[in-house]
Amino acid sequence: MQYNFDKIIDRTGSGDLKHGVLFKRYGDANLLPLWVADMDFETPYFITDALRKRLEHSLFGYTVEPEELWPSVTKWIHYHHQWKVEREWLTYIPGIVKGIGMAINVFSQPGDTIIIQPPVYHPFRLTPEGNSRNVAYNPLLPREDGLYDMDFEGLENIISNLPSTSSTYHAILILCNPHNPAGICWSRDTLIHLAKICHKNNILVISDEIHCDMALFGNKHIPFASVSNDAAEISITFQAPSKTFNIAGIVSSYAIVPNPYIRQRFYSWLTANELNEPDIFAPIATVAAYTQGEQWRQQMLDYVEKNVLFVEDYINTHINTDGNLYIKAIRPQASFLVWLDCRGLGLNHEQLTDFFIKKAHLALNDGEMFGIGTTPNRGAGFMRLNVATPRSILEEALTRISHSLHTTH
């Protein structure tokens, strides 16, 4: 079956966040939104059909998890990531950012240290701060190709200066794997090295792998906990079908914990607070996605790859004219988010956001929010562009950038 990713979906009246908060966050409700990380592609029919079938039985009382839920998850992980996950390692969680907050509360105390690696997804900073934890910054090292490497020497320096704590773990490190916003699939060697350092120093690693099923251009996602015994012993992994199948609003996340001590402590707390019980629809959507969704996923990724290439070609042809390198698109190894290096425009933060919002009439994520904690801010001069949209919309957005730039200069 051929799926139509060129179809434009009118989200008016659906209460979607992408449009619903434009005025509040950007001061203009009429911007073209390519910011928040959900897709403009229609949720695949087999998920909608599965939900509709359940809706035909109009009684929505307490339910149990369907028997096929966890087998569908373990089979999916094993097939796509060659990781044999045992059933007892798994539990539902009500969202990955929520899961991070829950794990922080279970395994640390106010004032304890949470290590993050900016530029990185901003809730990695906001969630610890909101829970009165100390955030330590281990900035990634920029490479010439626009991607990043981990700074292991810097990490060990942070660890050597950590204050004492009565918590079980010396600190917690939140890993973004694949990385957001740069779209990096971390290599096996990198993950093994990270695991070795963290295991040696009693650091708990929370690995956010929500984009794990969206590797692009022949790259491969490697689950952190799968790379070594060290990694398995110190990690909590969070995954979900939500980004891949555009069902973020259904909230279908889950945790994977191989270590029985971590698992018992974390899962017993979730159980006591009934936070590991999904609503009626999340398991239905997950089973449909993981048992019927591979063809849709492959076609969606192919479309996203072509959109990435379209962005690169358009920028090189229509924006970087007359030998000027105004904007560089960093090709993601995973996800539908493109990290745009806009430093060639020569604009400060206020001028850059003004250019995109007031001149190009676009809503993107500005890079500084991902780089807080670095000096200078390593997200400054960057913008994050969501390319999971029909190509006609993407072309319109890029045309606005080109027009705004060339009528300004």
C-alpha positions as a printed Julia matrix, in Angstrom:
409×3 Matrix{Float64}:
   0.0    0.0    0.0
   1.22   3.48  -0.86
   0.65   6.11   1.82
   0.13   9.75   0.9
   2.44  12.02   2.89
   1.71  14.95   0.58
  -1.83  15.14   1.96
  -2.4   18.35   3.91
  -4.33  17.78   7.13
  -6.37  20.7    8.42
  -5.83  20.57  12.18
  -8.32  23.37  12.88
 -10.52  22.5   15.84
  -8.43  19.52  16.94
  -6.86  21.38  19.85
  -3.35  20.69  18.56
  -0.49  22.31  20.46
   1.4   23.23  17.29
  -1.17  25.86  16.35
  -2.96  26.39  19.65
  -0.14  28.17  21.5
   1.32  30.22  18.67
   0.06  33.53  20.01
   1.09  32.73  23.58
   4.6   31.62  22.67
   5.37  33.61  19.53
   3.02  36.59  19.72
   1.38  35.74  16.38
  -1.34  33.13  15.84
  -0.88  33.16  12.05
   2.64  31.8   11.77
   3.48  28.66   9.81
   4.39  26.26  12.63
   7.33  23.91  12.14
   8.44  23.71  15.74
   6.98  21.14  18.18
   8.09  17.57  17.47
   4.98  15.97  16.11
   4.3   15.32  12.43
   1.81  16.88  10.07
   1.23  13.42   8.57
  -2.07  11.71   9.21
  -1.87   9.05  11.91
  -1.87   5.75   9.99
  -5.28   4.22   9.35
  -4.57   0.91  11.11
  -4.14   2.76  14.42
  -7.27   4.83  13.85
  -9.2    1.7   12.86
  -8.08  -0.13  16.01
  -9.2    2.78  18.2
 -12.47   3.12  16.29
 -13.21  -0.57  16.75
 -12.86  -0.22  20.49
 -15.06   2.9   20.45
 -17.84   0.8   18.94
 -18.16  -0.84  22.33
 -19.51   2.16  24.18
 -18.5    1.3   27.69
 -15.17   2.65  28.85
 -14.72   1.26  32.34
 -11.61  -0.18  33.94
  -9.62  -2.38  31.59
  -6.62  -4.69  31.69
  -3.65  -4.56  29.35
  -4.24  -6.71  26.25
  -2.21  -9.91  26.23
  -0.5   -8.96  22.97
   0.85  -5.62  24.28
   4.23  -6.63  25.68
   4.97  -9.38  23.15
   4.44  -6.8   20.4
   6.87  -4.43  22.13
   9.6   -7.03  22.72
   9.33  -8.37  19.17
   9.57  -4.86  17.75
  12.67  -4.03  19.8
  14.36  -7.32  18.97
  13.67  -7.02  15.24
  14.68  -3.38  14.88
  17.45  -3.05  17.46
  18.65  -6.63  18.03
  18.07  -6.25  21.75
  16.4   -9.13  23.58
  14.25  -7.45  26.2
  12.65  -9.65  28.85
   9.0   -9.12  29.72
   9.73  -8.32  33.38
  12.01  -5.44  32.34
   9.05  -3.5   30.93
   6.37  -1.25  32.31
   4.1    1.49  31.01
   4.9    5.1   31.94
   2.66   8.13  31.32
   5.14  10.01  29.12
   8.92  10.13  28.81
   9.51  13.58  30.33
   7.2   12.52  33.16
   9.21   9.32  33.45
  12.42  11.34  33.76
  10.85  13.39  36.54
   9.65  10.24  38.29
  13.06   8.57  38.12
  14.72  11.74  39.43
  12.37  11.75  42.41
  12.87   8.07  43.15
  16.66   7.95  42.84
  17.8   11.37  44.04
  17.03  14.05  46.58
  16.7   17.84  46.35
  20.16  19.3   45.86
  21.55  16.18  44.16
  23.24  16.52  40.78
  21.69  15.76  37.41
  24.16  15.82  34.49
  23.02  16.84  31.0
  24.88  17.28  27.7
  23.84  20.51  25.94
  22.85  21.56  23.4
  20.03  19.18  24.25
  16.25  18.86  24.59
  15.36  21.58  27.09
  13.17  19.52  29.5
  16.39  17.7   30.45
  17.25  20.95  32.23
  13.8   22.18  33.21
  12.63  18.93  34.84
  15.57  18.61  37.27
  15.46  22.33  38.04
  11.73  22.13  38.71
  12.4   19.29  41.14
  15.05  21.3   43.04
  18.01  19.35  41.7
  21.35  20.83  40.74
  22.0   20.65  36.99
  25.61  20.06  35.92
  26.47  20.78  32.31
  28.72  18.47  30.28
  28.58  20.27  26.9
  28.98  18.29  23.7
  32.0   19.07  21.55
  31.09  20.58  18.14
  32.61  18.97  15.05
  33.35  20.55  11.7
  30.45  18.67  10.08
  27.98  20.29  12.49
  27.43  17.21  14.64
  28.88  16.65  18.1
  31.04  14.31  20.17
  30.73  13.6   23.88
  33.28  15.28  26.14
  34.39  12.39  28.33
  37.24  14.33  29.91
  34.78  17.04  30.89
  32.39  14.42  32.27
  35.07  12.91  34.47
  35.99  16.39  35.73
  32.35  16.98  36.69
  32.17  13.62  38.47
  35.41  14.23  40.38
  33.94  17.44  41.8
  30.5   16.12  42.75
  29.43  16.81  46.33
  28.71  13.89  48.61
  25.15  12.61  48.78
  23.18  10.12  50.83
  21.37   8.92  47.7
  22.12   5.49  46.26
  23.69   7.01  43.15
  26.4    9.63  43.1
  24.49  11.49  40.36
  22.11  10.93  37.45
  23.01  11.52  33.8
  20.23  12.06  31.27
  21.24  10.74  27.86
  19.5   11.79  24.64
  19.82   8.79  22.29
  19.26   9.58  19.42
  20.22  13.14  20.18
  17.76  16.0   19.97
  18.22  18.6   18.41
  21.21  17.44  16.34
  19.78  14.04  15.36
  22.87  11.99  16.27
  22.82   8.2   16.47
  25.52   7.68  19.1
  28.06   5.03  18.12
  28.5    1.8   20.03
  32.0    2.85  21.09
  30.7    6.15  22.44
  27.96   4.44  24.44
  30.36   1.79  25.79
  32.77   4.52  26.91
  29.94   6.47  28.57
  28.72   3.32  30.34
  32.2    2.5   31.61
  32.64   5.96  33.15
  29.19   6.02  34.71
  29.39   2.46  36.06
  32.81   3.11  37.61
  31.52   6.26  39.32
  28.06   5.02  40.37
  26.13   7.29  38.0
  22.59   6.28  37.03
  21.87   6.84  33.32
  18.37   7.69  32.09
  18.33   7.12  28.33
  15.6    8.92  26.39
  15.24   6.92  23.18
  11.95   8.28  21.86
  13.39   8.77  18.34
  14.94   5.28  18.27
  12.81   3.99  15.39
  13.58   6.94  13.13
  17.19   6.38  12.03
  17.86   7.9    8.59
  20.28   7.56   5.68
  21.54   4.12   6.64
  22.36   5.05  10.23
  21.4    2.76  13.1
  20.12   3.38  16.59
  21.86   1.44  19.36
  20.01   1.18  22.7
  22.29   2.31  25.5
  21.49  -0.59  27.83
  22.33  -3.12  25.11
  25.99  -2.18  24.61
  27.54  -3.75  27.72
  26.89  -5.23  31.13
  28.0   -1.92  32.61
  25.28  -0.11  30.69
  22.58  -2.64  31.59
  23.49  -2.41  35.28
  23.1    1.37  35.6
  20.32   2.35  33.21
  16.67   3.16  32.79
  15.6    3.31  29.13
  12.49   5.1   27.89
  11.0    4.37  24.46
   7.62   4.87  22.75
   5.85   4.54  19.39
   4.6    8.11  19.72
   7.07  10.01  17.52
   7.34   7.27  14.91
   3.6    6.87  14.35
   2.46  10.41  15.24
   0.43   9.45  18.31
   2.05  11.68  20.95
  -1.36  12.68  22.3
  -2.2    9.07  23.14
   0.78   8.75  25.53
   2.09   5.24  24.96
   5.57   5.31  26.52
   7.3    2.51  28.39
  10.38   1.92  30.51
  12.98  -0.83  30.12
  15.09  -1.7   33.2
  17.37  -4.79  33.11
  18.84  -4.3   36.62
  16.54  -5.98  39.17
  17.44  -3.55  41.98
  16.68  -0.45  39.91
  13.59  -2.13  38.49
  12.15  -3.13  41.87
  12.74   0.29  43.38
  11.4    2.26  40.41
   8.53  -0.02  39.44
   7.29  -0.51  43.0
   7.06   3.26  43.34
   5.17   3.51  40.04
   2.83   0.72  41.17
   2.18   2.32  44.55
   1.12   5.53  42.8
  -0.74   3.75  39.95
   1.47   5.49  37.43
   2.19   2.3   35.49
  -1.42   1.74  34.42
  -2.18   2.88  30.85
  -5.48   4.34  29.8
  -7.78   2.28  27.61
  -6.37   3.53  24.29
  -2.57   3.54  24.66
  -2.12  -0.26  24.5
  -4.49  -0.54  21.53
  -2.54   2.08  19.58
   0.81   0.52  20.53
  -0.18  -2.99  19.43
  -1.55  -1.68  16.12
   1.61   0.34  15.48
   4.03  -2.46  16.29
   2.16  -5.24  14.52
   0.96  -3.41  11.4
   3.16  -0.36  11.08
   6.43  -1.38   9.44
   5.45  -0.55   5.86
   4.1    2.85   6.94
   7.25   3.53   8.96
   9.53   2.73   6.03
   7.58   4.98   3.65
   7.43   7.78   6.22
  11.2    7.64   6.77
  11.78   7.68   3.03
   9.61  10.79   2.74
  11.41  12.47   5.65
  14.79  11.69   4.08
  13.65  13.3    0.84
  12.44  16.32   2.81
  15.85  16.64   4.45
  17.52  16.52   1.04
  14.99  19.03  -0.26
  15.92  21.42   2.56
  19.61  21.05   1.8
  19.13  21.6   -1.92
  16.79  24.57  -1.46
  19.15  26.29   0.97
  22.14  25.78  -1.32
  20.24  26.91  -4.41
  18.0   29.73  -3.19
  19.32  30.96   0.16
  23.11  30.66   0.05
  23.47  32.73  -3.09
  26.46  34.67  -4.41
  28.92  32.52  -2.48
  27.41  33.36   0.92
  26.86  30.62   3.51
  23.95  32.15   5.39
  22.38  28.9    6.64
  23.7   25.36   6.87
  21.36  22.41   7.42
  22.95  19.74   9.63
  21.79  16.42   8.18
  20.19  14.36  10.99
  21.13  10.71  11.44
  17.74  10.16  13.09
  14.4   11.94  13.61
  12.55  14.52  11.55
  14.25  17.52  13.14
  16.88  19.5   11.23
  19.39  21.61  13.17
  19.91  24.79  11.17
  23.17  26.65  11.63
  22.14  30.25  10.97
  25.28  31.93  12.26
  26.14  32.99   8.74
  23.29  35.49   8.92
  25.35  37.51  11.41
  22.36  38.12  13.72
  22.21  38.11  17.49
  19.58  36.06  19.31
  16.88  38.74  19.31
  17.51  39.6   15.67
  17.47  35.93  14.63
  14.14  35.17  16.31
  12.76  38.43  14.9
  13.86  37.37  11.42
  12.02  34.05  11.57
   8.9   35.25  13.39
   8.31  38.79  12.12
   9.87  38.61   8.67
   9.52  35.0    7.53
   6.37  34.43   9.63
   7.56  31.02  10.79
   7.48  29.33  14.18
  10.65  27.29  14.73
  12.48  26.41  17.95
  15.32  28.8   18.62
  18.6   27.11  19.41
  19.45  28.98  22.6
  16.88  27.03  24.64
  18.87  23.86  23.91
  22.24  25.39  24.81
  21.58  26.96  28.2
  24.39  26.06  30.57
  27.16  26.53  28.03
  29.36  29.62  27.73
  28.98  30.89  25.14
  25.57  29.33  24.52
  26.22  26.5   22.04
  22.73  26.76  20.65
  23.1   30.45  19.81
  22.69  31.11  16.11
  20.83  27.84  15.5
  17.18  27.05  14.81
  15.41  23.68  14.92
  13.2   22.91  11.92
  10.58  20.14  11.88
  10.52  18.65   8.36
   7.82  16.02   9.0
   5.32  17.9    6.9
   4.01  17.77   3.32
   6.69  19.02   0.94
   4.49  21.83  -0.29
   4.39  23.25   3.24
   8.13  22.81   3.62
   8.71  24.6    0.31
   6.49  27.46   1.45
   8.51  27.79   4.66
  11.84  27.83   2.82
  10.51  30.3    0.27
   9.57  32.62   3.13
  13.1   32.4    4.51
  14.64  33.09   1.1
  12.32  36.0    0.36
  12.85  37.55   3.8
  16.61  37.2    3.54
  17.03  38.59   0.05
  14.67  41.51   0.55
  16.61  42.39   3.72
  20.16  42.15   2.36
